[in-house]
Amino acid sequence: MKPRSCWSVLVKKAKDDEELAQQAQVEARKRVEHLQASRQRMDDLLNDYKRRALENQSKLHSMADASNNRQFMLHLQELVNRVDKDLVAALAAHDRAKMALLQATHQRMKMETMQDKDLDVVQQWQRKREQKEMDTLGLTLYNLKA
């Protein structure tokens, strides 16, 4: 009796699935980190521009300059809102990727356990067979002596 080869195939498939899930989780985490960095840069830019606008309020400037400043700040705020929306989506994708990795790891562990159990059954069967052969040989030797 030999161990079933199907378990090694299933373990390999589960490991491959786990690696893919791990790669997806890493990519999702990188996307979240990238979006967080973008959000921070935009916050810094927005704060800097607001500070400059407050400094320039004391100076005389044209209506066109004031309109351009206001329009730029509105556009920048729209970008911040879009990055926030993308960040929420990326965080949700990262959570899904983490869950998929957890499930893939669980599946791999289950397949490895099944493979180990099958190997244990085969080894137990071999030990019983060897014991039976030893008992038969012992009886034969005993009968020959008698």
N, C-alpha and C positions, 0 to 999 in steps of 0.2 A: 504494500500500500504506500502510495506517494502523496505528498501534500498536493492539494489542488493548485493548478497554475492560475486559475481565475483570480485568486486572491492577490497574487503579486501584480497582475494586470490592473485590478481595481485599486490597489494601493498606489501604483504608479499614476493612474489617472487622477486619483484624489490629490496626490502631491502636485501634479501639473495644475489642477484646478486651484489649489491653494496658492501656488506661485503666481498664477494669473490674478487672483484676487488680491494678493499682496502688492503686485505691481499697480493694480488699479487704485488701491488704497494710497500708495505712495504718490501716484500722479494726482489724486484728489487732494491730498495734503499739500502738495506743491502748488496746486491751483489756489487753494485757500490762502496759503502764505503769500503768493503773488498778489492776490486781490487785497489782502490786508496791507501789504506794503504800498500798493497803489492808493488805497484809501488814506493811508498815513501821509503820503506825498501830497495828495490833493488837499487834505486838511491843512498841512503846512502851507501850501500855496494859497489857499483861501484865507487863512489867518494872516499871512504876510500881506496879501492884497488888501484885506480889510484894514490892517494897520496903516498901510500906505495911503489908503483912501481917507482915513481919519486925519493923517498928517497933511494931506493935500486940501482938506476942507478949509483950513485956515488961509490957504493961498487962493488967489483969484484964478479961476479957470473957466473955460467956456462951457456952454450948455452941451455942446457936442462931446467934450471930454467927460462931463458928468454922465451923459447918456451911455457913452462907450464903457465907462467904468461899471455902471450899473448892469449893462448888458453882459459884460464879461463875467461879473460876479454871478449873475443868474445862470449863465452857461456853465460856469464852474460848479454851481450848486446842482444843476441837472446831472453833470458828470458824477458828482459825489453820490447822488441818489441812485444812478444807474449802477455804480460800483457796489453800493450797499445791496441793491437787488441781486446783483451777480454773486456777491459774497454770501447772501442767504442761500441761494441756489447751490453754491459750491459747498457750503457747510452741510446742506442736506445730502448732497452727493457723497461727501466724505463719510457721513454717518452710514449711508447705505453701503458704501465700500467696506467700512469697518464691520458691518453686520455680515456682509458676504464673506469676508475673510474669516470671521468667527465661525460661520457655518461650514466653510471649506475646511477649516482646521478640525472642526468636530467630525466631519465626514472622513477626513484622512485618519484621524485617530480611531474611528469606528472600523474602518477597513483594516488598519494595522492590527487591531484587536481580533478581528475575525480571522485574519491570517495567522496570528499567534495561536488562536484556539484550534484552528485546523492542524497546525503543526503539532500542537500538544496531543491531539487525538491520534495523529499518525504515530508519534513517538510512543504513546501509551499502547497502541495496537502492536507496535514492533516489540516492546518490552514483554507483552503478554505472549506473543508468538515465540520469542526467544526463551521465555520461562517454560512454555509448553514443550519446546524442543529439548531443553535441559532436563525436564522431568521425564520425558520419553527416553532420552539417552540414559538417564540414571536408572530407570526401571529395566531397560535392556541390559545394562551392565550388571545389575543386581541379579536378574534372571540367568544371565550367563554364568555368574559365579555359583549360583545355586544349582 
